[in-house]
Amino acid sequence: MSLLFGTAGTPRSSRGIDSISGIRRVHELGLGCMELEFVRGVKMGEKTARKVFDIAQQLGIRLSVHAPYYINLNAEGETLEASKERILNSARIGHICGAKSVVIHAGFIQKQSREAVYEKIKKAIVEIKERLKSEGVDITLRIETMGRGSQFGSLEEALAITEVGGVLPCIDFSHLHAVTGKNNSREEFASILARVEEKLGRRGLDDMHIHVSGIEYSDKGEKNHLIFAESDFKYKELAQAFVEFDIKGMVICESPNLEEDALVLKREYYSIIKPLP
Protein backbone atom coordinates (compact mmCIF):
# COMPACT_ATOMS: atom_id res chain seq x y z
CA MET A 1 0.00 0.00 0.00
CA SER A 2 1.20 3.49 -0.84
CA LEU A 3 0.44 6.73 0.99
CA LEU A 4 -3.06 7.84 0.03
CA PHE A 5 -4.55 11.30 0.44
CA GLY A 6 -8.23 12.02 0.88
CA THR A 7 -11.00 13.91 2.61
CA ALA A 8 -12.90 13.80 5.90
CA GLY A 9 -16.28 13.15 4.34
CA THR A 10 -17.75 14.06 0.98
CA PRO A 11 -15.71 16.69 -0.91
CA ARG A 12 -17.33 20.11 -1.13
CA SER A 13 -17.24 19.98 -4.94
CA SER A 14 -19.20 16.72 -5.06
CA ARG A 15 -22.43 16.69 -7.07
CA GLY A 16 -24.25 15.24 -4.07
CA ILE A 17 -23.69 15.24 -0.32
CA ASP A 18 -24.05 11.46 0.13
CA SER A 19 -21.13 9.09 0.61
CA ILE A 20 -21.41 7.45 -2.81
CA SER A 21 -21.24 10.83 -4.55
CA GLY A 22 -18.28 11.65 -2.31
CA ILE A 23 -16.40 8.51 -3.29
CA ARG A 24 -16.98 9.24 -6.97
CA ARG A 25 -15.70 12.80 -6.54
CA VAL A 26 -12.62 11.68 -4.58
CA HIS A 27 -11.80 9.40 -7.50
CA GLU A 28 -12.37 12.16 -10.08
CA LEU A 29 -10.00 14.44 -8.15
CA GLY A 30 -7.21 11.88 -8.20
CA LEU A 31 -7.36 11.31 -4.45
CA GLY A 32 -7.17 7.80 -3.02
CA CYS A 33 -9.20 7.59 0.17
CA MET A 34 -12.12 9.00 2.13
CA GLU A 35 -13.21 8.90 5.74
CA LEU A 36 -16.91 8.26 6.25
CA GLU A 37 -18.03 10.77 8.86
CA PHE A 38 -20.46 9.25 11.34
CA VAL A 39 -19.63 12.08 13.74
CA ARG A 40 -23.28 13.12 14.26
CA GLY A 41 -24.48 9.54 14.53
CA VAL A 42 -24.48 6.31 12.52
CA LYS A 43 -27.27 7.07 10.08
CA MET A 44 -26.23 4.74 7.25
CA GLY A 45 -28.10 1.45 6.89
CA GLU A 46 -26.75 -1.89 5.73
CA LYS A 47 -28.26 -1.57 2.24
CA THR A 48 -26.49 1.73 1.60
CA ALA A 49 -23.31 0.39 3.19
CA ARG A 50 -23.22 -2.44 0.65
CA LYS A 51 -23.57 0.07 -2.18
CA VAL A 52 -20.74 2.12 -0.66
CA PHE A 53 -18.59 -1.02 -0.59
CA ASP A 54 -19.33 -1.75 -4.24
CA ILE A 55 -18.46 1.73 -5.55
CA ALA A 56 -15.34 2.04 -3.38
CA GLN A 57 -14.10 -1.33 -4.63
CA GLN A 58 -14.94 -0.46 -8.22
CA LEU A 59 -13.03 2.84 -8.08
CA GLY A 60 -10.20 1.68 -5.81
CA ILE A 61 -10.94 4.15 -3.02
CA ARG A 62 -9.84 3.11 0.47
CA LEU A 63 -12.27 3.92 3.29
CA SER A 64 -12.21 4.53 7.02
CA VAL A 65 -14.92 5.58 9.46
CA HIS A 66 -15.02 8.27 12.14
CA ALA A 67 -17.23 7.30 15.06
CA PRO A 68 -19.61 9.85 16.65
CA TYR A 69 -18.07 12.72 18.58
CA TYR A 70 -20.27 12.18 21.63
CA ILE A 71 -18.36 9.25 23.06
CA ASN A 72 -16.89 9.08 26.55
CA LEU A 73 -15.44 5.75 27.62
CA ASN A 74 -14.52 7.37 30.93
CA ALA A 75 -18.20 7.63 31.84
CA GLU A 76 -20.51 5.50 33.97
CA GLY A 77 -23.76 3.63 33.52
CA GLU A 78 -25.96 4.43 30.54
CA THR A 79 -23.55 7.04 29.15
CA LEU A 80 -20.75 4.48 29.01
CA GLU A 81 -22.94 1.81 27.46
CA ALA A 82 -24.26 4.25 24.85
CA SER A 83 -20.69 5.23 24.00
CA LYS A 84 -19.74 1.59 23.48
CA GLU A 85 -22.79 1.04 21.30
CA ARG A 86 -21.91 4.01 19.08
CA ILE A 87 -18.46 2.56 18.48
CA LEU A 88 -19.92 -0.90 17.83
CA ASN A 89 -22.44 0.46 15.32
CA SER A 90 -19.73 2.51 13.58
CA ALA A 91 -17.60 -0.63 13.28
CA ARG A 92 -20.47 -2.81 12.05
CA ILE A 93 -21.54 -0.42 9.29
CA GLY A 94 -17.94 0.49 8.48
CA HIS A 95 -17.09 -3.18 8.07
CA ILE A 96 -19.90 -3.63 5.55
CA CYS A 97 -18.63 -0.55 3.68
CA GLY A 98 -15.19 -2.15 3.49
CA ALA A 99 -13.56 0.33 5.86
CA LYS A 100 -10.48 -1.00 7.63
CA SER A 101 -10.47 1.43 10.57
CA VAL A 102 -12.78 3.25 12.99
CA VAL A 103 -11.38 6.51 14.41
CA ILE A 104 -12.45 7.25 17.99
CA HIS A 105 -12.40 10.25 20.31
CA ALA A 106 -12.14 8.03 23.38
CA GLY A 107 -13.12 10.28 26.26
CA PHE A 108 -12.33 12.97 28.80
CA ILE A 109 -9.95 13.05 31.74
CA GLN A 110 -12.35 14.97 34.01
CA LYS A 111 -10.94 15.17 37.57
CA GLN A 112 -9.19 11.82 37.62
CA SER A 113 -5.59 10.79 37.13
CA ARG A 114 -4.60 10.06 33.55
CA GLU A 115 -3.43 6.62 34.68
CA ALA A 116 -6.84 5.73 36.11
CA VAL A 117 -8.61 7.02 32.99
CA TYR A 118 -6.25 5.01 30.79
CA GLU A 119 -7.13 1.77 32.60
CA LYS A 120 -10.86 2.45 32.41
CA ILE A 121 -10.79 3.30 28.71
CA LYS A 122 -8.58 0.31 27.97
CA LYS A 123 -11.08 -1.97 29.71
CA ALA A 124 -13.93 -0.58 27.57
CA ILE A 125 -11.88 -0.98 24.38
CA VAL A 126 -11.10 -4.61 25.25
CA GLU A 127 -14.82 -5.28 25.75
CA ILE A 128 -15.68 -3.64 22.42
CA LYS A 129 -13.02 -5.64 20.56
CA GLU A 130 -14.28 -8.90 22.11
CA ARG A 131 -17.84 -8.08 21.07
CA LEU A 132 -16.78 -7.27 17.50
CA LYS A 133 -14.74 -10.47 17.29
CA SER A 134 -17.75 -12.51 18.42
CA GLU A 135 -19.77 -10.90 15.61
CA GLY A 136 -17.11 -11.55 12.98
CA VAL A 137 -16.40 -7.83 12.49
CA ASP A 138 -12.71 -7.47 11.65
CA ILE A 139 -11.88 -3.77 11.84
CA THR A 140 -9.14 -1.78 13.55
CA LEU A 141 -10.07 0.68 16.30
CA ARG A 142 -7.92 3.82 16.17
CA ILE A 143 -7.63 6.13 19.16
CA GLU A 144 -7.10 9.66 17.87
CA THR A 145 -4.53 12.03 19.31
CA MET A 146 -6.52 14.97 20.61
CA GLY A 147 -6.12 18.74 20.60
CA ARG A 148 -6.81 19.54 24.26
CA GLY A 149 -5.19 18.37 27.46
CA SER A 150 -8.63 17.74 28.97
CA GLN A 151 -9.19 14.90 26.49
CA PHE A 152 -7.80 11.37 26.51
CA GLY A 153 -5.50 11.02 23.53
CA SER A 154 -1.99 12.30 24.09
CA LEU A 155 0.56 10.73 21.76
CA GLU A 156 1.75 8.57 24.66
CA GLU A 157 -1.79 7.37 25.42
CA ALA A 158 -2.67 6.67 21.79
CA LEU A 159 0.49 4.59 21.40
CA ALA A 160 0.26 2.83 24.78
CA ILE A 161 -3.29 1.57 24.21
CA THR A 162 -2.08 -0.38 21.18
CA GLU A 163 -1.25 -3.03 23.79
CA VAL A 164 -4.85 -4.08 23.10
CA GLY A 165 -4.93 -6.30 20.02
CA GLY A 166 -6.59 -4.73 16.99
CA VAL A 167 -6.00 -1.16 18.21
CA LEU A 168 -3.77 1.38 16.46
CA PRO A 169 -3.41 5.17 16.70
CA CYS A 170 -4.87 7.86 14.50
CA ILE A 171 -2.16 10.52 14.52
CA ASP A 172 -3.67 13.99 14.17
CA PHE A 173 -0.60 16.16 13.63
CA SER A 174 -2.64 19.37 13.82
CA HIS A 175 -4.04 18.38 17.21
CA LEU A 176 -0.56 17.61 18.50
CA HIS A 177 0.53 21.07 17.36
CA ALA A 178 -2.49 22.76 18.97
CA VAL A 179 -1.95 21.26 22.45
CA THR A 180 1.34 23.09 23.07
CA GLY A 181 1.98 25.24 20.01
CA LYS A 182 4.98 23.01 19.31
CA ASN A 183 5.20 19.93 17.03
CA ASN A 184 5.34 22.11 13.93
CA SER A 185 8.66 21.43 12.24
CA ARG A 186 10.19 18.66 10.15
CA GLU A 187 12.29 17.62 13.14
CA GLU A 188 9.32 17.49 15.50
CA PHE A 189 7.14 15.65 12.95
CA ALA A 190 10.01 13.20 12.46
CA SER A 191 10.21 12.71 16.22
CA ILE A 192 6.52 11.77 16.33
CA LEU A 193 6.96 9.24 13.52
CA ALA A 194 10.06 7.86 15.24
CA ARG A 195 7.98 7.24 18.37
CA VAL A 196 5.38 5.40 16.28
CA GLU A 197 8.15 3.22 14.84
CA GLU A 198 9.69 2.64 18.28
CA LYS A 199 6.35 1.43 19.65
CA LEU A 200 4.92 -0.43 16.66
CA GLY A 201 7.89 -1.19 14.45
CA ARG A 202 7.91 -0.83 10.70
CA ARG A 203 4.36 -2.21 10.53
CA GLY A 204 3.16 0.89 12.37
CA LEU A 205 4.61 3.18 9.70
CA ASP A 206 3.24 0.95 6.94
CA ASP A 207 -0.35 1.21 8.21
CA MET A 208 -0.85 4.77 9.36
CA HIS A 209 -4.05 6.74 9.64
CA ILE A 210 -3.39 10.47 9.79
CA HIS A 211 -5.55 13.56 10.23
CA VAL A 212 -4.26 16.96 9.19
CA SER A 213 -5.56 20.50 8.65
CA GLY A 214 -4.75 24.06 9.38
CA ILE A 215 -5.51 24.76 13.03
CA GLU A 216 -6.45 27.67 15.29
CA TYR A 217 -5.53 27.21 18.93
CA SER A 218 -5.10 28.96 22.27
CA ASP A 219 -3.27 28.12 25.47
CA LYS A 220 -6.10 25.64 26.13
CA GLY A 221 -5.51 23.84 22.83
CA GLU A 222 -7.55 23.39 19.67
CA LYS A 223 -10.18 25.96 18.75
CA ASN A 224 -11.03 25.48 15.05
CA HIS A 225 -9.83 23.84 11.88
CA LEU A 226 -8.49 26.26 9.27
CA ILE A 227 -7.26 25.97 5.71
CA PHE A 228 -3.49 25.65 5.43
CA ALA A 229 -3.10 29.13 3.96
CA GLU A 230 -4.72 30.75 7.02
CA SER A 231 -2.80 28.73 9.60
CA ASP A 232 0.75 28.53 10.92
CA PHE A 233 0.76 24.76 10.38
CA LYS A 234 3.86 23.76 8.37
CA TYR A 235 2.36 21.17 6.08
CA LYS A 236 5.32 21.29 3.69
CA GLU A 237 7.63 20.15 6.47
CA LEU A 238 5.13 17.45 7.41
CA ALA A 239 5.30 16.16 3.82
CA GLN A 240 9.09 16.03 4.15
CA ALA A 241 8.77 13.85 7.26
CA PHE A 242 6.34 11.55 5.43
CA VAL A 243 8.93 11.03 2.70
CA GLU A 244 11.82 10.65 5.15
CA PHE A 245 10.06 7.81 7.00
CA ASP A 246 8.50 6.31 3.84
CA ILE A 247 5.16 5.99 5.60
CA LYS A 248 2.14 4.28 4.05
CA GLY A 249 -1.57 4.38 4.78
CA MET A 250 -4.17 7.15 4.72
CA VAL A 251 -3.83 10.91 5.17
CA ILE A 252 -7.24 12.49 5.76
CA CYS A 253 -7.58 16.25 5.34
CA GLU A 254 -9.96 17.98 7.74
CA SER A 255 -9.40 21.56 6.55
CA PRO A 256 -12.65 23.44 5.85
CA ASN A 257 -11.86 23.32 2.12
CA LEU A 258 -11.34 19.52 2.34
CA GLU A 259 -10.26 18.43 -1.14
CA GLU A 260 -8.34 21.61 -1.91
CA ASP A 261 -5.91 21.17 0.98
CA ALA A 262 -5.85 17.39 0.44
CA LEU A 263 -4.61 18.06 -3.10
CA VAL A 264 -2.17 20.72 -1.88
CA LEU A 265 -0.60 18.23 0.52
CA LYS A 266 -0.57 15.43 -2.05
CA ARG A 267 1.16 17.66 -4.60
CA GLU A 268 3.72 18.75 -2.02
CA TYR A 269 4.43 15.14 -1.08
CA TYR A 270 4.92 14.03 -4.68
CA SER A 271 7.02 17.08 -5.52
CA ILE A 272 9.51 15.82 -2.93
CA ILE A 273 9.44 12.23 -4.17
CA LYS A 274 9.52 13.15 -7.85
CA PRO A 275 10.83 16.71 -8.22
CA LEU A 276 10.21 18.36 -11.58
CA PRO A 277 13.22 18.36 -13.97
URBELCOR-V520670 format. One line per field, one symbol per residue. ss: DSSP state (h for helix, s for strand, l for the rest). A space follows every 50 residues. Layout:
ss = ???
This chain:
ss = llssssssllllllllllhhhhhhhhhhllllsssssllllllllhhhhh hhhhhhhhhllsssssllllllllllhhhhhhhhhhhhhhhhhhhhhlll sssslllslllllhhhhhhhhhhhhhhhhhhhhhlllllsssssllllll slllhhhhhhhhhlllsssssshhhhhhhhlllllhhhhhhhhhhhhhhh lhhhhhlssssslsssssllsssssslhhhllllhhhhhhhhhhhlllss ssslllllhhhhhhhhhhhhhhhllll
